[in-house]
């Protein structure tokens, strides 16, 4: 079945308070997608972010980001006063998130909401805790302790709580009871708003595609609460960390720094932690995209402490064994495999065995040799094609950065004449044989590099771009609807 959609992170939505949220503008975006005759809204991971602001480095694989809790909804519910909300600064820019200001001020107003409304929602919170008992208590305790230790990484906590000694767990649970309740309250609000938004989207015929990062952050409750599932030494330091090998783009590779899994231990538990993770993700998304899928076949493991990834080596992942268990436990699932980058025959074989669609990216296509598998005429039906992903430039920025021979080939292949022919490039993937096409919202708007989401291996200026309210234009939705109907994607 041919379908199409748009990728836009929650944080990139317009809002009055510095960052996109689960409020009115999210509903407006769903309506925009409906008018454009789209079937999917793809977002990035929605967990609480840590240093660097990356949604791929979250404090929890199960929790939602408190920044996304919509403040206007809390005003409408009588939980907050508009005057109280407007006393805080949320940043000065309409189009870029100020995470420093967000970190300083967002929790202040959410504390007011907690003090006002906890008793009102006590019954609902009690049920929420019971329904999410596998993760919520550990998460709330982790965040409360982190706050107590002035936000340092859990590896720098006192030794007894770092190693989760029972007496220490009991002591901090009693000491930090109010903070624990606060963090549970935030998750209750987040999921209350998220479920309402997702139900609205689904009833309008829009499915949500969500991302699941293959690795978890070193400074996360996932590792603190489950150290046995990761390759750690007796001091709980990683033995190996994840990355990518040297290639044409980097002579020293990419050093991500995430602890790698102890697959032997996970296998002995029938991969319970991974099954629970997939199950939890599918409770909040209709389709999940597994980031760095190839790392589940073989992964680049770098000795802990190395400054680059050059000394890493390929280690074996669980391969099809993991996916057989997931299918046995959860049935057939809607999963997209991010199979970009260096692929071996083993990885291709794993993808074929799972039956999941892999990914194509138009921006990778225009090698002047004409041999690229990313050229639209080479796409198979069981694939998902993107104008670009969150790690790519916008197509306008990308086109302007091409070498002349690449640009010439792109012009000959697509009929593009210049940087403002974004719709010709969008048409080239909508008209392709791939079952699913996904466009970046920035590409529909023909934004330049100023609207790029992320530049890999850099820190400080990523994950910041936001739409303006005026960007959800009817001329764009109508033009996209026409293309979608013309090529049978609706």
C-alpha positions in Angstrom: 0.0 0.0 0.0 1.5 3.3 -1.1 1.5 6.0 1.6 3.4 9.2 2.5 4.1 11.4 5.5 6.1 14.3 6.9 8.9 14.2 9.5 8.8 17.0 12.1 10.1 16.7 15.7 7.8 17.7 18.5 10.3 20.4 19.6 10.1 22.0 16.1 6.4 22.9 16.4 5.5 26.5 17.0 4.5 27.5 20.6 4.3 30.5 22.8 6.8 29.1 25.3 10.1 28.5 23.6 9.8 24.9 22.4 7.2 22.8 20.6 4.7 21.0 22.8 1.7 18.6 22.8 -0.7 21.5 22.6 -2.8 23.4 20.0 0.0 23.7 17.3 0.5 19.9 17.4 -3.2 19.5 16.6 -3.0 22.1 13.9 -0.1 20.2 12.4 -2.2 17.0 12.3 -4.9 19.0 10.5 -2.2 20.3 8.1 -1.3 16.7 7.3 -4.9 15.7 6.8 -5.4 18.6 4.3 -2.2 17.5 2.6 -3.6 13.9 2.3 -0.8 12.4 4.3 -0.9 9.2 6.2 2.0 9.6 8.7 3.7 12.1 11.0 7.2 11.0 11.9 8.9 12.4 15.0 12.2 11.9 16.8 12.6 10.2 20.2 10.5 12.0 22.8 12.5 11.2 26.0 13.9 13.7 28.5 17.2 15.1 27.1 20.5 15.5 28.9 23.7 17.4 28.1 23.9 18.3 24.4 20.1 18.3 24.1 20.0 15.3 21.8 16.9 13.2 21.8 19.2 10.3 21.1 20.8 10.8 24.5 18.0 10.5 27.0 17.7 9.9 30.7 15.2 7.2 30.0 14.1 5.0 27.2 10.5 5.0 28.6 9.9 8.5 29.9 8.6 11.5 28.0 10.2 14.9 27.8 8.7 17.3 30.4 9.5 20.2 28.1 6.8 19.0 25.7 4.0 19.3 28.4 1.8 22.0 27.0 1.4 25.0 29.3 -1.6 26.5 27.6 -3.5 23.2 28.2 -2.6 23.5 31.9 -3.9 27.1 31.9 -7.2 25.9 30.3 -7.5 23.2 32.9 -7.1 25.7 35.7 -3.8 24.2 36.9 -1.8 27.3 36.0 -2.5 31.0 35.9 -1.5 32.7 32.7 0.2 35.5 34.7 2.4 32.9 36.5 3.4 31.3 33.2 4.3 34.7 31.7 6.6 35.6 34.6 9.1 33.1 33.2 11.4 33.6 30.1 11.4 30.8 27.6 13.9 32.2 25.2 13.8 35.2 22.8 13.8 33.5 19.4 10.7 32.3 17.5 12.7 29.9 15.4 15.4 28.5 17.7 15.2 26.8 21.1 17.2 28.2 24.0 17.8 25.0 26.0 19.7 26.9 28.7 16.8 29.1 29.4 14.4 26.1 29.1 16.4 24.1 31.7 16.4 27.0 34.2 12.8 28.0 33.9 10.6 25.2 32.6 10.7 23.2 35.8 9.9 26.2 37.8 6.5 26.6 36.2 5.9 22.8 36.3 6.6 22.9 40.0 3.7 25.3 40.4 1.5 23.0 38.4 2.5 20.1 40.7 1.8 22.0 43.9 -1.6 23.1 42.5 -2.9 19.9 40.9 -1.3 16.8 42.4 -4.3 16.1 44.7 -6.7 16.7 41.8 -5.1 14.0 39.8 -4.1 11.6 42.6 -6.4 8.8 41.5 -5.2 9.0 37.9 -1.6 9.2 39.0 -2.1 6.1 41.2 -3.4 4.1 38.1 -0.6 5.5 35.9 2.0 4.3 38.4 0.5 0.8 38.5 0.3 0.6 34.7 3.9 1.7 34.3 5.5 0.1 37.4 8.2 -1.6 35.3 10.0 1.8 34.8 8.3 4.8 36.5 9.5 4.3 40.1 13.2 3.8 39.0 12.9 6.8 36.7 11.5 9.1 39.3 14.0 8.0 41.9 16.8 8.5 39.4 15.8 12.0 38.5 15.2 13.0 42.2 18.7 11.7 43.2 20.2 13.4 40.2 18.6 16.7 41.3 19.9 16.1 44.8 23.4 15.7 43.5 23.2 18.9 41.5 22.7 17.0 38.2 26.0 15.2 38.0 26.1 11.9 36.2 25.1 8.9 38.3 28.6 7.5 38.1 29.6 10.5 40.4 27.0 9.7 43.1 28.0 8.4 46.4 29.1 4.8 46.1 26.2 3.2 48.0 23.5 4.7 45.8 25.6 4.4 42.7 25.6 0.6 43.3 22.0 0.6 44.3 22.6 -0.8 47.8 19.1 -1.7 49.3 19.6 0.5 52.4 20.6 3.5 50.1 17.6 3.0 47.9 15.4 3.0 51.0 17.1 6.1 52.4 16.9 8.2 49.3 13.3 7.1 48.6 12.3 8.5 52.0 14.5 11.6 51.8 13.4 12.6 48.3 9.7 11.6 48.5 8.4 14.9 47.3 10.8 15.1 44.3 9.9 11.6 43.4 6.2 12.4 43.3 7.0 15.5 41.2 8.8 13.5 38.5 5.9 11.0 38.5 3.4 13.8 38.2 5.3 15.2 35.1 5.2 11.8 33.4 1.5 11.5 34.2 0.9 14.9 32.6 3.1 14.1 29.6 1.3 10.8 28.8 -2.1 12.3 29.4 -1.4 14.9 26.8 0.4 12.5 24.5 -2.4 9.9 24.4 -5.0 12.6 23.7 -2.9 14.0 20.8 -2.3 10.5 19.4 -5.9 9.6 19.6 -6.8 12.8 17.7 -4.2 12.0 15.0 -5.3 8.3 14.6 -9.0 9.3 14.4 -8.0 11.7 11.6 -6.2 8.9 9.7 -2.7 9.9 10.7 -0.3 7.3 12.1 2.6 8.3 14.3 6.1 7.0 13.4 8.5 7.2 16.3 12.2 6.6 16.7 13.9 4.1 19.0 17.6 4.7 19.4 19.6 1.5 19.4 21.7 2.6 22.4 20.8 4.3 25.6 22.8 7.1 27.2 25.5 6.3 29.7 23.9 8.8 32.1 20.5 7.1 32.1 18.2 5.3 34.5 18.3 2.4 32.0 21.9 1.6 32.8 21.8 2.6 36.5 18.8 0.3 37.1 19.9 -2.5 34.8 23.8 -2.6 34.8 23.9 -6.3 34.2 22.5 -5.7 30.6 25.5 -3.6 29.6 29.2 -4.3 29.3 30.4 -2.7 32.5 33.3 -3.4 34.9 33.0 -3.8 38.7 33.2 0.0 39.2 30.3 0.3 36.7 32.4 1.9 34.1 31.9 0.8 30.5 34.3 -1.7 29.1 33.4 -0.8 25.5 31.4 2.0 23.9 29.6 2.4 20.7 30.7 4.3 17.6 31.3 4.0 13.8 34.6 3.0 12.1 36.7 5.3 10.0 35.3 6.0 6.6 35.4 8.5 3.8 33.8 11.1 6.0 36.0 10.7 9.1 39.5 9.2 9.2 39.1 8.5 13.0 35.4 7.3 12.9 32.6 8.5 15.1 32.8 8.0 18.9 29.3 8.0 20.3 30.3 6.9 23.8 27.2 4.8 24.6 27.9 1.6 26.6 27.3 -1.4 24.5 25.0 -4.3 25.5 25.9 -7.5 27.3 24.1 -9.6 24.7 25.0 -12.9 26.4 23.1 -11.8 29.6 20.2 -10.4 27.6 19.9 -13.7 25.6 19.8 -15.6 28.9 16.7 -13.5 29.9 15.1 -14.2 26.5 15.8 -10.5 25.7 13.2 -9.4 28.2 14.5 -5.8 28.5 14.5 -5.3 24.7 11.0 -6.9 24.4 9.7 -4.6 27.1 11.3 -1.6 25.3 9.7 -2.5 22.0 6.4 -3.1 23.7 6.5 0.2 25.5 7.4 2.1 22.4 4.6 0.5 20.4 2.2 1.6 23.1 2.9 5.2 22.2 3.7 5.0 18.4 2.0 3.2 15.5 5.2 2.5 13.7 8.8 2.5 15.1 12.0 3.2 13.3 14.9 1.3 14.8 17.9 3.6 14.6 21.3 2.1 13.6 19.6 -1.3 12.8 22.9 -2.7 11.5 24.3 -2.6 15.1 22.0 -5.5 15.9 23.9 -7.7 13.5 27.4 -6.3 14.1 28.4 -3.2 16.1 31.6 -1.1 16.2 32.9 -1.5 19.8 35.6 0.9 21.0 37.7 0.5 24.2 36.4 2.8 26.9 38.6 5.9 27.4 39.8 6.1 23.7 39.5 9.6 22.3 38.6 8.4 18.8 36.8 5.3 17.3 39.9 4.3 15.3 40.8 1.4 17.6 37.4 -0.2 17.6 36.4 -3.6 16.2 33.3 -5.3 14.9 31.5 -7.4 17.6 28.6 -9.7 17.0 25.1 -8.6 17.9 22.1 -10.9 18.5 21.0 -10.9 14.8 17.8 -12.7 13.9 17.6 -14.3 17.3 16.4 -11.1 18.9 13.8 -10.5 16.2 12.5 -14.0 16.4 11.9 -13.5 20.1 10.3 -10.1 19.6 7.9 -11.7 17.0 7.1 -14.6 19.3 6.3 -12.3 22.2 4.7 -9.4 20.4 3.5 -10.7 17.0 4.1 -9.0 13.6 5.1 -5.4 14.1 5.2 -2.2 12.0 9.0 -1.5 12.1 11.3 0.5 9.8 14.9 -0.5 9.8 17.4 2.4 9.6 19.9 0.5 7.4 22.0 3.4 6.2 25.8 3.5 6.3 28.3 0.6 5.9 26.3 -2.5 5.1 27.6 -6.1 4.8 25.9 -9.1 3.3 25.1 -10.2 6.9 23.2 -7.0 7.6 21.3 -7.3 4.3 20.5 -10.9 5.1 19.2 -9.9 8.5 17.0 -7.2 6.9 15.6 -9.7 4.5 14.8 -12.2 7.2 12.9 -9.7 9.3 11.0 -8.5 6.3 11.2 -4.9 7.6 11.5 -2.1 5.1 14.9 -0.4 4.9 15.6 3.3 4.2 16.6 5.3 1.1 17.7 8.9 1.2 17.5 11.0 -1.9 20.4 13.2 -0.9 22.7 10.1 -1.1 21.7 9.4 -4.7 23.7 11.7 -7.1 27.1 10.1 -7.5 28.0 11.1 -11.1 28.7 7.5 -11.9 25.0 6.9 -11.8 25.5 3.6 -9.8 23.9 4.7 -6.5 21.3 2.4 -5.0 19.6 5.6 -3.7 18.6 6.8 -7.2 14.8 6.6 -7.3 14.6 4.2 -10.2 16.5 1.6 -8.0 14.1 1.7 -5.1 12.3 -1.5 -4.2 8.7 -1.4 -3.0 9.5 -2.6 0.5 11.4 0.5 1.5 10.9 4.0 3.0 12.4 6.9 1.1 13.3 10.3 2.6 14.2 13.6 1.1 16.6 13.7 4.1 16.7 12.6 7.7 17.4 14.6 10.8 21.1 14.1 10.2 21.0 15.6 6.7 20.9 19.2 5.6 17.7 20.5 4.1 17.5 19.8 0.3 18.0 23.5 -0.4 21.2 23.6 1.7 22.3 20.2 0.4 21.8 21.2 -3.3 23.9 24.4 -2.8 26.7 22.3 -1.2 27.0 19.8 -4.0 30.1 19.6 -6.1 29.6 20.8 -9.7 29.6 17.2 -11.2 27.1 16.0 -8.6 24.9 19.1 -9.2 25.0 18.5 -12.9 24.0 14.9 -12.6 21.2 15.9 -10.2 19.9 18.4 -12.8 20.0 15.9 -15.6 18.3 13.2 -13.6 15.5 15.2 -12.0 15.1 18.3 -14.1 16.0 20.6 -11.3 17.4 24.0 -12.4 18.3 25.6 -9.1 17.9 25.8 -5.3 14.2 26.8 -5.5 13.1 23.6 -7.3 12.4 21.7 -4.1 9.1 20.4 -5.4 10.8 18.7 -8.3 12.9 16.8 -5.8 9.9 16.0 -3.6 8.1 14.7 -6.7 11.0 12.4 -7.5 10.4 10.4 -4.3 6.6 10.6 -4.2 6.5 9.2 -7.7 9.0 6.4 -6.9 8.0 2.7 -6.3 8.8 2.8 -2.5 5.7 2.0 -0.5 6.3 4.9 1.9 7.8 8.3 1.3 8.7 10.9 4.1 9.4 14.5 3.5 11.1 16.9 5.9 8.8 19.8 6.7 11.7 22.1 6.1 11.9 20.8 2.5 8.2 21.5 1.9 9.0 25.0 3.1 12.2 25.2 1.0 14.2 26.3 4.0 18.0 26.5 3.8 20.7 25.2 6.1 19.5 27.5 8.9 16.7 25.0 9.4 18.9 21.9 9.7 18.1 19.8 12.7 21.5 18.1 13.4 25.1 18.1 12.2 26.5 14.7 13.4 29.6 14.8 15.6 29.0 18.4 16.7 27.4 19.8 19.8 25.9 23.1 20.9 23.7 24.3 17.9 21.7 21.2 17.1 18.0 20.1 17.8 17.0 23.8 17.9 15.0 24.8 14.7 11.3 25.6 15.1 8.6 26.4 12.6 6.7 29.6 12.7 2.9 29.5 13.0 2.6 31.0 9.6 4.6 28.0 8.0 1.5 25.7 8.0 0.4 27.2 4.8 -2.7 26.1 2.8 -0.8 26.4 -0.5 1.7 23.9 0.7 -0.9 21.4 2.0 -2.8 21.7 -1.3 0.3 21.2 -3.4 1.3 18.2 -1.4 -2.2 16.8 -1.6 -2.2 17.1 -5.4 1.1 15.2 -5.7 0.0 12.6 -3.2 -3.2 11.9 -5.1 -1.5 12.0 -8.5 0.9 9.2 -7.5 -1.6 7.0 -5.6 -0.4 7.5 -2.1 -3.8 8.2 -0.6 
